[in-house]
Amino acid sequence: MLKAQAIQKSYGKLHILKGVNLEVQKGEIVTIVGASGAGKSSLLNILGTLDTPDSGQIFIDGAEISKYSNKALSTFRNKHIGFIFQFHHLLVEFNALENVCIPAFIAGVSRADAEKRAKELLDMLGLAERFDHKPSELSGGEQQRVAVARALINNPALIFADEPSGNLDSKNALELHELFIKLRQDFNQTFVIVTHNEDLANMADRTILMKDGLIVESL
């Protein structure tokens, strides 16, 4: 599902990624761990097409996306990739249903179809009674579940998450981690997750350790 070859990235004089090679199989849950500054989030952003490498190749489901134009990349990202971050980034002026629908609207899905899919996802995530609630009216765990539904709205094959439970208490964090496992079971989606949470790392199929801009271990 995902293959990265010889990924290099520098910011000014700071050499962040030093030739990273990585393969992730379809339906696999992979966590990336390591000390702060190891290059985890930089790698995730590049794999997820939010940033570009200085050199190297990235393939997603057989497509060499590192050769795509910005416009083609935006279209590919919207349709094939979902993102979940530590901070949910919900739009405060929109309710839960509207927030979830936004990526579908961008993809050209009709309002009726987008809302139907969004309601199904929110219902599955235990938020059937919260469609009309704005982010300020939701708990932290509920906000993150809305963000998960938003990431799933276009049925992406690949989901990237950066410290998804870092802003949650232990109960909500565990529920989110169990949700990832369920989503993989139900939809065979592939997850690549940067985390400091040992419980989440232990639940993954494979854990990758990064140090000083390189992958040094895969367990």
N, C-alpha and C positions, 0 to 999 in steps of 0.2 A: 504493500500500500504506500509506503514511504521509503525513499532511499536518498541519502545525502552522501556526497563524495567530496572529500578534500575541501571542506568549507572553511574559508579564511575570512576574518573580519577584524578591522582595526578602526578605532575612533581616534583620529589624530595620531599621536605616538603610542597610544595604548593598544596593544595587540590582544584582542579579546578571544578570538577563536583561531586555533592554530592547526587547521587541517583536520576537521572533525569528519568522521565517517560513521554512518548510522543507517540501519535498516529496521523497519517496523512492519510486521506482518498484518494482514487484514484481520480485524477482530481482536487484535492484541491490545492490552492495556499496559503501557510502558510509563514508568515514572523516572524522572531525571532529578537526581539529588546531588548535593555538593555544597561547599561553603559559599558564602556570599562573595561575589566577584569571580566565581569559577567559570562564568559564561553561560549559565543555564538559560536565563531569560533571553539573552541575546540570540542563542541558538534557537529557542522556541519561536521568537519573532521572525527569524529568517526562514525556518521550516514552514511557518504559517503564512509566509509571503507578506508580512507586515514590514519587513526590512529586507534589504538585498545584501548578499555576500559580496565581498571584494573579489572572490574567485571561488570556483567549485560548482558543482551541479546538484540540482534538486529534482527528484522525480516523485510525482504523486499519482498513484494508480497508473503508472506507465507513461505519464505525460511529463516531459522535461520543462517544468514551469520556469526554470531559471532563464529560459530563452524568450519568455512571453513579454509582450509590450505591457506597459502600465494598464492600458484599457483592458486588454485580454486577461491580465492577471486579476484585475478587480472583478470581472465577470466570473472567472474561475473560482475565486475566493468566496464570492457570495453564494455560489451554487454548491460547492463541494467541501467547504471548510466551515466549522463552527468554532467559536472562541468563548472561553469562560475565564474571567479574570478574578483576582482577589477582590477588587472593588467592582460591583455589578455594572456600573456605568449605565443604569437605566435613565431614561429621559424623564425628569421630574414632572413635566407638564402633562405627560400621557399616563393613562392607566395601565394595568398589567397586560390586558388584552392587546392594547395598541402597541405597547413596547415589544411584545412578542411578534406582532405582525410586520414590523418595519422591514426586516430583511426580506420577507416574502414580497412586500410591495416593491422593494428595490429590484427584485428578480422578475417583476412583471406579473405576479400572481394576482388574480382578481380579489377584490375585497371579500367576497363571499367565501371563496375557497381558503383564503388566508385566515379569516376569522374562524372557519370551521376547524382547520388544522390547529390553530392556536388554542382554541377551547379544548380540543382533545388532549393536547399536551399539558395544559394547565390542570385539567381534570386528572390526568395520569399522575401529575406531581402533587396532587392533594390541594389544589388551589381553585377548585370549582366555584367556591363562594367568594373569590377575590378578584374576579375579572375586572370589576369596575373600580378597584382600589388603586390609588396612585402610590408610588414608592414610599412616600412619607407615611402612608397608612399601613405599611407592611413591616413585619419583623425582619431582622437581618437574614434569617434563614429563608423566609418567604421571598425576599428580594433576590437572593441568590438562586432560588428555584425558578423565578421568573426569568432570570438571566440564562439558566440552563434551557428553558423552553425556547427562548429566543435563539439560542445556539442551534437548536434542533429543528427549527421551523422549516428549513429548506432541505431536510433529510440529508445532511452532510455525511459523507463517508468517513471523514476524519475530523476529530475534535481535539483542539489544543486548549489546555488549561494551565494558567500560571497562578500558582498558590490559590486554588479555588476555595479552599476552606480556611485560608489564613486569617480571615476577618470574622470567623464564626466561633461560637462556643463549642465545647466538646460534643454535646448532644447533636447540634445541627451539623457539625463537621462529619460525625459518623453517619448521619442520615444521608448527607451528600455523597460520601464515599460509597455507601451501599447503593445509592442511586446510579452511580457510574457502572457498577457491576451489573445491575439490572438492565440498564440501557444496552450494554454490550450483549447480554443474553438475549434481549428482545429484538434488537435491531442489527446485531453484529457490527456495531460501529467501533472504530479504532480510536483509542485515546492516547495522547502523549501529554503527560502532566508533569510540570515542574512543581516540586513540593519540598517543604521542610518537615512535613508531618510523617512521622515514622509509621503510624497506623495505615495511612494511605499507601505509603511505599510498600508495606508488607502485603497489602491486598492486591497489588499489581501482579501481572504475569511475569514482569521483568523489571528490574531496577538498574538504571545506568548511573554510574558515579562519574561526575566531572571534576576535574582539578586543573587549574591554570590553563583553561581554554582547550582542554582535550578530554575525551572519554578515556578513563583509565581502568574502568571495570564495568562488566555487565553481568548481573546475577539473575 
